[in-house]
Amino acid sequence: MSIGHTLLGLLESGPRHGYDLKRAFDEKFGHDRPLHYGQVYSTMSRLLKHGLVEVDGIEAGGGPERKRYAITDAGVTDVERWLATPEKPEEYLQSTLYTKVVLALLTHRDAADILDTQRAEHLRSMRILTDRKRKGDLADQLICDHALFHLEADLRWLELTAARLDRLREAVAK
């Protein structure tokens, strides 16, 4: 995820302080990975340097000065370009799991155990996500669906690979 573009998009509704941006980000996107304040302020500094945001005001308070950031026209254009650019589909051609299975076969270890252990971990993760989905709002349900569909595809791959282990063992031994 592009944190810079996400913060820019959040600024389109109006100027905000770094604290407000962090809170909005965490509420909408950061359930599992909330932003650190340092990350917000370093990102805002970079966006300011590139002319994508401007300081809309500075407020003095009991602590450090609070800058209020506003998106510039260049920032709006940058967000529009980012939103219109499709994400490259992840093809998983360099899967760590595949590497583990092949390496197990090459070193005469039990690749079926690796697949069984991974299957159990995927199912555990799916149960957690399903529970979260059941309790969550629509946004949480959608993000859980996304993760669950990827895990289901992984499970299909695990089953297919388990069914082909003997053939794979012969192929990697050559």
Secondary structure, 3 states (H helix, E strand, C coil): CCHHHHHHHHHCCCCEEHHHHHHHHHHHCCCCCCCCHHHHHHHHHHHHHCCCEEEEEEECCCCCCEEEEEECHHHHHHHHHHHHCCCCCCCCCCCHHHHHHHHHHHCCCCHHHHHHHHHHHHHHHHHHHHHHHHHCCHHHHHHHHHHHHHHHHHHHHHHHHHHCHHHHHHHHHC
